[in-house]
Amino acid sequence: MKGLDTVAPLTLALGATAAWAGAIAPRASTLPAITVKGNAFFAGNDRFYIRGVDYQPGGSSDPVDPLADADSCTRDITEFTKLGINTLRVYTIDNSKNHDACMKALASAGIYLALDVNTPKYSIRQDKPAQSYNHVYLQNIFATIDMFHNYTNLLMFFSGNEVINSVPTSEAAPFVKAVTRDMKQYIGNRQYRKIPVGYSAADIDDNRVETAEYMNCGTDDQRVDFFAFNDYSWCDPSTYTTSTWSQKVAAFSNYSQPIFLSEYGCTTTARKFEEVGTLYGNQMTPVYSGGLVYEYTVEGDAKQQKFGLVDIQNGKAVEQPDFSTLQSAFKNTPLPTGDGGYKPSGDASVCPPASKSWLVGNDSLPAMPPQASQYFKNGAGKGAGLSGSGSQDSGAESTGTATAGSGQPTTTGTANAGGSGGSSTTSKAAANAVRVPEFSAAP
């Protein structure tokens, strides 16, 4: 719902945030790193279930970095601890600032970070995916990887959020998938630990399954390490069946990567959070690995303001009615023990064919823009932060179609996600087989 990756460039009034000075190089945190085994997450030999909230004080209209403000971070960790969560999702950070204090405090509280690498001005545009997939954009998201990779309580990176939120916008899928590939290769070439990289999909029925299949098809270097989607369909009173959750579990029952809800909570009626018991129950744990409640702070218009667990008033977190409701739901629903019936292995998905709801007709991906190859060997350098001029209309684009498997990390640290030798195909060829939509607006 935050949708930071889906819009045209914004003119942002970015005020100065309370941040501490110091070196940008991050220090390691203390929680064990989370790994992927089959279709589940693990902390060592114990299965890990995501139990958390979406955290972006200020919302998407006024993005600030909540992890670069020591005071607000300390204030909110007190509330996180009362909720009993183990994960935060943050949609926007400033990759020119230091995050040691907050990340260390989160680790001490037993909390992991699920981090979106995009910002409003450095992201893939739905309407111009080829133009916005360029080396300036990649440099900035690689700089974010450099900044956070050393924190062991960094759980994962999101390569995109709700970029595909209608039938026409499925045309952007090859570029989002290319970003996933490039991030995975960058992490490997820089010899960082294997940090999971995946995608957060919109809550739409038109092509949710196709998006999941597409992100998990092809060679290993192209596939997501997890798939998440936003789901607001459970509105109390409801059940596993009437909410349609049972249908979604059935649809993903053979999915070979971890799945979780990147945003959940009803958006039309009062929230009782009765879905928490089902989400962590034995009907869902063979397929799902938990979820993140939308959202921590009261934000936005009158409708969106219903969602906040706390309201920030004069620098203080004032708990809203949903806070105690969620707190009770979590308290009454212990995290599952054992492996939850997960599948230790599985195959890649079959790439979905083009259809009325899915406009991508082949599995070709754009080659990484050649100017970005220097970062694989030398590092990305300094990030642009939230005051940068943006990447969506600048930078060198892809000049070819990638060879399948070319995104595997190399032992030399050089980039390998280029096109096949001598290819003169433009990046738009990655979507050459798309069907032209019969309408131009989202259904």
C-alpha angles and dihedrals in degrees: 000000000000088000098189092155098050107066140077118257115300130213101234129198098209114187123199113274126215103260137152126244124237145091118331096219106109126229123223119264125219110242117101113262116254118237135191121243116175109312096339143070121242137196100204105310094337123094112244122217120195111236110170154102138259108252124196113130108200093032127229094304094063106023118196131164109256092187094059094058109081094192097052091041091055091045093052097043087065088059093043090055091051089053092049096229128158102195141048127193115210118189101192133027134170106243092196093067135075119254103181098112097051096040091050091048091049091050091051088053091050094250127143128203127234103194134196110213095204130087129193092266098036106053145093112280118222093217096044107027096153094049094046093047095083141129095264090057093047092049090057097048090044087054088055090052089051090052098050107028095091095058106094090202088064098109101183149331124241111216091196144358124215093330086142105052102141140023096269093049091059084087087077093060097096091056094049089049090049089055090053090051093048093049092050092049092047091052090049097045092048087052094236120153114278101274113188114248122194148139136264112216130204123255097256129128096207098083110351092122093043090051091051093048093047094050090052101043130092130031122349094254090059099045125096118245089222139002124219132179138188114244127181097162099110107086116168130278089047144118140218088267105038092047089058089237090122090057092051093049089051091049092053098037093112097039109130100209131064115278127197140157110264090190129013140161131099116281099192109047139028113296120241094162092222087148090074092078091052095044091059095036129106094260091066109026094080086065110016129058100200131271153241124257117231108255151005103189133042105253144163131000129357094276095048092046088071090071102062121110091197135018117219106225120174091339095309128111108236111196116233126209092265090060096068091039092056092041089057093046091054092044091052093047113062115200111264120264125221124023096309093229094291122170111245093203141015145158132264115267122256111255109252117245122240113274143154089284099036119051100186111100104183141025098246118128130200115258116248111267104266093229088066093062092086091069093062091065103028103030127248099273124210120357122235094234121202094308096060120121093245137247106233096096100028140062137056114300130216114285101196150014116275123243111241110262094018091120095071112122115257127222091229093058093238124131118265103173095100130123127271113285115290094000112162094181113128122235090256088071088078086074098033094120096053119126115241106246117244090222135033102214129072112266 
